Amino acid sequence: MTNKFKNLTREQSDLVVLKVLCILEDKNYRSLYEWPFEDISIDDLFDYLKKTYSDNYLKDRFVQFCLDHIEQKKQYSLIEGLFNLIAIFEELERYEDCVVLKNIKDTILLDLQCSI
């Protein structure tokens, strides 16, 4: 687990990631120069997401956590946040990382479609 997340429980970490993605919904954050967080870097966030996505159990729990949030709030801000995070990684030309983020986004969207 990354340094920023190592002292948090899995649930706390998922909540932090969810809140970060919801904040990133704003189109102003489509560039690394506009990164709104001083205490969480894009690498911290990506490392956590990559580790979560590489473990099927953790991935399923995270996806369900995101789906529960979407259902409760009736908003898709975390999906918009993922789109903007992908744009940042494209700007950095970190295309392999974009694939991981797109897979996470697609998994959430597919599971969302199945639950409707």
C-alpha positions in Angstrom: 0.0 0.0 0.0 1.3 3.5 -0.7 2.7 5.7 2.0 -0.4 8.0 2.1 -2.8 5.0 2.5 -0.8 2.7 4.7 -2.2 4.0 8.0 -5.8 3.8 6.8 -8.1 0.8 6.8 -9.3 -0.5 3.5 -12.7 1.2 4.0 -11.1 4.5 4.9 -8.8 4.3 1.9 -11.7 3.5 -0.4 -13.6 6.5 1.0 -10.6 8.8 0.4 -10.3 7.6 -3.2 -14.0 8.0 -3.7 -13.9 11.6 -2.4 -10.9 12.5 -4.5 -12.6 11.2 -7.6 -15.7 13.1 -6.8 -13.7 16.3 -6.4 -11.9 15.6 -9.7 -15.3 15.7 -11.4 -14.8 19.4 -12.0 -13.4 20.0 -15.5 -10.9 22.4 -14.0 -8.9 19.4 -12.8 -8.3 17.8 -16.2 -4.6 19.0 -16.0 -1.9 18.0 -13.6 -1.1 21.8 -13.1 -4.6 22.1 -11.5 -4.2 19.1 -9.1 -6.3 20.2 -6.1 -4.5 18.1 -3.4 -1.4 18.9 -1.5 -1.3 15.8 0.6 -2.2 13.1 -2.1 -0.2 12.8 -5.2 -1.5 11.3 -8.5 1.1 8.5 -7.9 -0.3 7.8 -4.4 -3.8 7.6 -5.9 -2.8 5.5 -8.9 -0.7 3.1 -6.8 -3.7 2.5 -4.6 -6.1 2.0 -7.5 -3.6 -0.3 -9.3 -3.1 -2.4 -6.2 -6.9 -2.6 -5.7 -7.5 -3.5 -9.3 -4.9 -6.2 -9.3 -6.7 -8.2 -6.6 -10.1 -9.6 -7.6 -11.5 -9.5 -4.1 -10.3 -5.9 -3.5 -11.5 -4.8 -6.9 -15.0 -6.3 -6.4 -15.3 -4.6 -3.0 -14.1 -1.2 -4.4 -16.5 -1.5 -7.4 -19.4 -2.3 -5.1 -18.4 0.6 -2.9 -18.5 2.9 -5.9 -21.9 1.5 -7.0 -23.4 2.0 -3.6 -22.2 5.6 -3.7 -23.8 6.1 -7.1 -27.0 4.5 -6.0 -27.2 6.5 -2.7 -26.3 9.9 -4.2 -27.9 9.4 -7.6 -24.9 11.1 -9.1 -22.0 10.0 -11.3 -19.3 12.4 -10.1 -16.8 9.6 -9.4 -17.1 8.5 -13.1 -16.5 12.0 -14.3 -13.5 12.1 -11.8 -12.1 9.0 -13.4 -12.4 10.5 -16.9 -10.5 13.6 -15.7 -7.9 11.4 -14.0 -7.4 9.5 -17.2 -7.0 12.9 -19.0 -4.2 13.8 -16.6 -2.4 10.5 -17.2 -2.8 11.0 -21.0 -1.3 14.4 -20.6 1.7 12.8 -18.8 1.8 10.2 -21.6 1.4 7.4 -19.0 -0.7 5.3 -21.4 -0.3 2.0 -19.6 -1.6 3.6 -16.5 -4.6 4.9 -18.5 -5.5 1.4 -19.4 -5.7 0.4 -15.7 -7.9 3.5 -15.0 -10.1 2.9 -18.0 -10.6 -0.8 -16.9 -11.7 0.4 -13.5 -14.1 2.9 -15.0 -15.4 0.3 -17.5 -15.9 -2.3 -14.7 -17.9 0.2 -12.6 -20.0 1.2 -15.6 -20.7 -2.4 -16.6 -21.7 -3.4 -13.1 -23.8 -0.3 -12.9 -25.6 -1.2 -16.2 -26.2 -4.8 -14.9 -27.7 -3.5 -11.6 -30.2 -1.2 -13.4 
